[in-house]
Amino acid sequence: MDEFFKEVESNDIGKIVKDVFISKYTTYKVGGLVRAIIYPKNTDKLVLLCKLIKKYNIKHKVLGNGSNLLFSDKTYEGVLIKLDEFNKIEFFGNKIVCGAGASLMKVAKESIRRGLAGLEFACGIPGTIGGAVYMNAGAYKSDMGYITRNVKVLTDDLKIITLTNKEMDFHYRSSFLQSHPDYVCLEVTLSLQKGDKGALESVVKDRKERRVKSQPLNYPSAGSVFRNPEDADPAGKLIEDIGLKGLTKGGAEVSNIHANFIINKGNASAKDIHDLILFVKDAVREHYGIDLRVEQEFVNWE
């Protein structure tokens, strides 16, 4: 890997942070050492980085805000790519062009400030635009699929193409990108509608108050652990009704406020959270015959 790093540095690809704990970069605040995090300066540097990754066969992953990931406690023998420099946000009437590294919450708040409707659901989601499109993030019966016009991506063979909304194949918490993990989201074009700024702000304020009361926001978590099943009660209710609220494993706990949240009480390991997720999943399947689908992505557990 030393030769790889030498080439990255000699090509001035961007900032490199070596040997850091991923716990500093994820909302669960857990996870082991990562060999390096690289911040490419622009698309050309990203393409060059991807070429070097292929040349040296380096394990890698693109990391957004780490709000939907559970890394293991062991060392990640590879590099993480952060697109923090891809953070432009441009408004053209009802259309917004956003870099993949832009903050979803920032885009949502700026949209509302301009009286644009459609992103109110995103004001409490702490992800990047790229991560939100990848996961088809959503809330309050809306998601990115409703407002995404097209997505510019870097393909696995390092070509830049634009995918339409239809080609993105958005479904509940899923998208085309999840089945093509070697594609990298570069830029997203959103299409919103004119709305009443005061009414939009009122909706966001009301939802924020409800979140504070109904979600454990004072502890590290990654939001909802399980996707809500079709034709059944929400995952949180299923978990609560079999008495699992407050269940702990090490420093991890099924939240007493919302049973579909698993929180880090301050000293949890990634294994604590992982084991608790699987315990809850098994308990729900045994009790109801429902196989809950984990919404979060497990990384480096193989």
ABEGO torsion letter per residue (X at the ends): XAAAAAAAAAAGAEBBBBGBBAAAABAAGBEBBBABBBBBABAAAAAAAAAAAAAAGBBBBBBBAGAABBBBABBBBBBBBBAAABABBBBBEABBBBBAABBAAAAAAAAAAAGBBGAAAAAABBBBAAAAAAAGBBBGGBBAAAABABBBBBBAAGBBBBBBAAAAGBBBGBBAAAABAABBBABBBBBBBBBBAAAAAAAAAAAAAAAAAABBAABBBAEBABBBBBGBBBAAAAAAAAGABGBBBEABBBBAABAABBBBAGABBAAAAAAAAAAAAAAAAAAAGBBBBBABBBBGAX
